[in-house]
Amino acid sequence: MKDVDPLAGISVFVTAARSDNFTQAADRMGLTKSAVGKTVARLEQRLGVKLFHRTTRLTRLTADGEAYLAACTLALEEITAAQAALSSSNRVLNGRVHIDMPVVFGRRVVLPALIEIARPHPGLQLSLTFTDATSDLLQEDVDIAIRFGTLKDTAHLVARRLATQPRVICASPEYLRDHGEPTTLSELSAHRCVVGALRGPPMVWWVKDQGVEKRVTPPASHQISDGEAMVDAAARGLGLAQLPLSMVREHLGDGRLRSVLDAYAGSRIDIHAIWPKRAHLSPRVRYIVDGLIACAAQGRFD
């Protein structure tokens, strides 16, 4: 009997398992839908188990399929790690890396770092997206994302904290002249406030009251889904806003914004680099991650 390659069909199976259906998997691999279906069918016949529940629009893994995917993912990660270890540390990196990041922090802080990181490897291609909305990494083919705040669901993600920044409540001098400066949290109810929006920057504020971190819900006078627009709105006198220090540092320095409620300062926000846990980390993605971590160690993201 002819020996069967134990790895035959594995890459097709893993791609299909991470896709909504065989058509999507075929597009990702440059194959036909029929080729994907036949490869999976041969794999199921060889293993003697059913790996997928198939419907017209979607494919879902069976319990056996889930177990097999976990084993295949672990094996592929081990192979990738072995290949990376055998490769020269001076190898030329090629290929595309998709990095998603917040608008202001991404443009002003992360982008200069990424340009330096990518420069030694001309074959490295960056796809950069800037958004303050929360992206689903597994659905949007994002390799690395930079995120502010607490991570809600890390079951399928790896996270590395890059920095921790103070939050600052601030307003323009013109707004404070016209509306007065709040000195207590209770006075916020009489003020106009600029907050985030659903799936965007937060709509709540965090402060420290007598050393205890507290969540505050300010009046949602103006809801804005873009961090850069929030900074501009506050600087133009629309109201009070709470933002990470990196986003308003220049404005505070040149007087376009003034910090308020400093007695309640001290709350900080984490900044993470995150990437999908179940996808093996390619050398080019690992290189970018390592570069970001090195920049963070230098204090460039504080």
N, C-alpha and C positions, 0 to 999 in steps of 0.2 A: 504494500500500500504506500502510495506517495506521501511523504511527510508534508504537513500543512504548516505554513508559516504562522506561528502563534500571534504575530503582530498584524496579520492581514486584516484590513478593514478597520483597524483601531482609530486611525485619525478621522475617517469618515464617520464612524459611530460617535466619537466625542464631539465633532462639529455638529452633527445632527442633534445630539442631546442638548447642545447649547443654543439651538435655533428653535424658532416657533414651528417650523415644518420642514419637510425634505426639500421643498423648492428654495427656501431661504438658505439651507445648508449647501445646496448645489451651487447657488450664486456665489456663496463665500469661497467655495473650493474650485470654482471654474469647471464644474461637472454638470451633467444633465441630471434632472430629477430621477430619471429611470436608473442611472448609474448608482446614485446614492441608495435608492430603494433596493436594488439587486445586491449591493455590497452588504447592506444591513441584513437582508434576508439570508445571505450566505453565512454571515456571522452568527445569526440566530440558529441556523441549522447546525452549524459546527458546535455551538455551545449547548444546544438542546433546550434552550429557554427562549421565551418571548421577551424582547427588550423594550418594545414600544407598544402603547395603545395608539392606534392610528384612527384619525377622523379626517373629514374632508379638508378642514382648515388647519388643524393643529396636530402635533404629535406630542404625546406625553410618555414619560418613562414608566415602565412597570417597576415593581419593587425589586425584581432581579436587575432591571436596567439601572436603577439608582445605585445599587450595590456595585455593579460592574463599572459604572461611570466613576465612582469614587476610587476604585482600584486602578482604573486606567489613568485617571488624572494624577494619582500619586506616582505611578510608574513613569508617566511622561515628564513629570517634574524632576524625578531622579535622573532620567536620561538627559534632560536639558541642563541640569546642574553639572552632570559629569562632562558634558560637552563644553560648557563654559569654563570648567576648571582646567580642561586640557588645552583650551585656546590661549594664545598669548595675550598677556595683559595689554600689549601694545597693538592689538588687532585693530584694523580699520572697521568701524561700524557702519552699516548701511541699513536703510529701511525707514519707515515712517512711524512716528510716535505721536499719538493724539493726547494732548494735555488740555484739560478743562479747568478753568480757574475763575475766581471772582473778578469783576470788571476792574475796579480801581487798584486793588492789591496786585492783581495779575499784571496789569499794564505798567504800573510804577515800580513794583518790587520784583516780581517773579520773572517778567520778560527779560530785563537786563541780565539776570542770572542765567536764564536759559540760553541766551545768545552766547555768553561766555562758555557755557557747558558744551554747546553744540559745535562751536567754531573749530575744534581740532579734528572733527570728523565731517568733511564736506558731503559724504554720502548719507549722513543722517538728516532725515526730513522731518520737520516739525509741523503738526497740524494743531494750531492753537485756537481754542474757543474761549470766549470771555462771556460769562453769564453769572448772574447772582441767583438764578433759579437752581434748584437741586436737581442734578442729573442722575438718571439711572445708568450706572456705568455698564451694567451687563446688557442693557438694551441699546445703548448709544455708541458702543464700540470705543469707549474711552479707555485709554491705557493707564493714565494717571490723572487724578483730580486733586486740586487744592481746595480745601474746605475750611471755613470758619465754624466754630461752635462745636457743640456736642454731637457726636455721630449717633444717629438714631438706630441704624441697623447695620451691624458689622459682621453678621453671620457669614456673608459671602465676600467680605473685604479684608484686606490687610491695611492697617493704618500706622503711620509713623508721624509722631508729633514733631513739627518743625520749629514752632515758636509759640509763645504765649504773650498776648498783648493786652495792655489796659484798655478798658472801654472808657470813652469820654462823652459826657453830655455837654453839648455846646450850642451856641447860637451866634448870630451876627451881632455886632455892636449896635446896629440900627434897630434890630428887633428888641434887644434889651433896653434900649433907650425909650422905645415906644410902649413896651409892655411891662417893663420892670424885670428885675432878676430874681428868680425863685431862690429861696434859702432853705426851704423844707420840702419834703416829698408831697405833703398835703397841698402845697401851692401849685403843683403841676396841673391840677384840675382846672385852674383858671388860665392856663396857657395853651397856645397852639403848638402842636407837636408833629414832627415829621417821622413817620414810622415806615417799616417795610410792608410787604404784602405777602399773601399766600404763595408759597413755593419760592419766595424771594428772601430778602433780608428780614430779620425778626421784627415782629410787631410788639414785642414786650421788651422792657429794659431790665437790666440787672444792676443792682447797687449793693453797697455794703453799709448796713445800718448798725452802728455800734459793734462792728467787727463781724456781723452775721450777714451772709449773702442773702439778698432778698430779690424776689421777682416783682416788678412794678409794671402795671398796665397803664401807660400814659394815654391821654386823649388822642384818638387816631384822627387828628384834624386833616392830615394829608397822608395818604398811603402811596408809596412809590416802590416799584419792584426792582429798581436799579440803584446800586450803591453810589455810583458816581453822580446820578441825578439827585440823590438824597443830600450829598455833600453840597452840590450847587444850590439846591433849594434852601438849605440852612444858611449858606453864605449870602444868599440874596434876601434873607429876612423872612422866610416863610414860617419859621418856627424853631423850636428846640429839637435837637436830634441826638441820639446816642449812636456812636460809631467807633470802630477800632481805631486806635491811635494812628496807625500807619496811613489811614485814609484822610486824616485831617491834620497831620503834623505840619505840613506847609502852611495851611490856612491859619493854624494857631500861631505859627511863627511870624507870619506877616500881618496879623491882626484882623484878617477877614472873618475869623471866628474867635470866640472867647469861651473858655470852659466855665461851666456853672455847676452848682451843687457839689463842689469839691469835697465837702464834708462827707459825702456819700460815695466818693471814689474808692477804688481798690478792687472792684470786680474785674476779672480778666477773662479773655476768650482765647481758646486754643486754636491753632492753625495746624491742620494735618495734611500730609500727602497720603492719598489712599489709592488702592488699585485692587482689581478683582482677585480674590483668593484662589479661585478654581482655575484661572488661566496661568500656565507656567510663565515665569518672568523671563522674557527674552533678554539676551545680553544688552541690546540697545535700551530697553526699558530699565534694566538694572543700572546701566550707566547713568541715565537721567536721574533715577532715584538717588543713587549715591552722590551725584553732583549736587542735588537739592539739599541732601542731608549735610554735605560739607559746607555749603553756603549758610545753612542754618547754624552750624557750629561756629561760624565766623560772626554770628549775630546780624546777618544781613536781612533777616526776616522779622526782626524785633520791632 
